[in-house]
Amino acid sequence: ASSSDPNNLIDLDSDLRILDAIVAIMRNLSFVAQNLRLMAYTPQVMRILTGALYYKSGGRSGDDRSGEDGSSSSSNSTNMCVNAIHTLINLAPLIDITGR
């Protein structure tokens, strides 16, 4: 949801927290083999995980939203990236890169 649209109920900071929670849940689910098979063949899951890898602190270029101490959003996006990497590593044996 875009924070510039007054009709949206969720702002950018809320989006960040929601995405962080989703990626953390996916990481926890990825430790169980049955969940891995479901996650590996769902394009939306792969889209979320790869998108979390590219997420920058604050979500907009030129806009530092990390707060006065510089740690709030930055640590959240770092944890989100680490969680996404852990999930992708767990999924790696099941991902078919040949396209078959």
Helices and strands as residue ranges (DSSP letters): H 12-29, H 33-40, H 43-54, H 72-91, G 92-94
